[in-house]
Amino acid sequence: MSRIVVCGESLVDLVLDARGRDSDARGLAPLQPAPGGGPFNAAIALGRLGSSVSFFSRVSTDHFGDALMASLGDAGVDTALVQRDPAPTSLALATIGADGSAAYSFYVEGTADRRVTDPGSLPESVGALAFGTLSLVLEPGASVYAQMMAEHHDRGRLVMLDPNIRSAVIDDADGYRRRFTEWVRTVDVVKVSDDDAEWLAQGPHGSHPQDWLDAGVAAVISTRGPDGIAVSTASGTVAVPAPPVDAVDTIGAGDTTVGALLHWLDRHDALGVDAVRRLTDDDWRAAAAFAARAAAITVSRAGADPPWAGELTSD
């Protein structure tokens, strides 16, 4: 079993349900704090599913940071690579709309996770790394993660990227899109939502999934909400539907998809640069179906709460 290293921020989601549930006499609903952050959620998903996974980030020594570390430990995620810092934990206000979708605003100035430093060499057992979300935007940490993507891709390790676009924290949209076209040259699997793909296609430096495949990406995973998941490779596109579910909210659904896909690849000896390129359309269909089932469980309950291995069968 190869070790997977998930790289990027952890934060605390302050969840506000705008649907009026539990509101007080003034119509104000209480804020519910919950562990979060795209890479953090993906690492939790991998740990709960039983993969050998490490989290690389810089986590505050404040109360929230201690709670984040405890959540990682509870999920079986190795934290030996985590750096600690007295700077505060990043916060995200996640507002749940009428359809269960979440809108975000962020409080990230001077926070611990953006101060991450180069971890140096990684253990030989590491077969794959995953990156994404705010960690690719907020400097100086963003440059550290970008360098890691290039370095470990050159070393022959599988690299997965989930940009998970949060436009509210991207001051220079064209600059981000330009950097994204550079990143995909060092990436094997890209996961995007339909909204991500639409945003990345805009402007003078916009690009599309076919451009990423042409640049050397082996597979583009597109999440389409209730319409399921599609996988595009050099041989074409396959798609699977989303399982029917009573949605509570969408927090963590895409992050669960990342974790579940990496878990499936690991369990099917495909956690490698060459191996992932040898997967057939049927293989990708099975991987996407497994990820869709995992994401559906997350959507069925409040907050980013990925499934445990016993909650779904592994195909």
Disulfide bonds with the S-S distance in Angstrom:
none
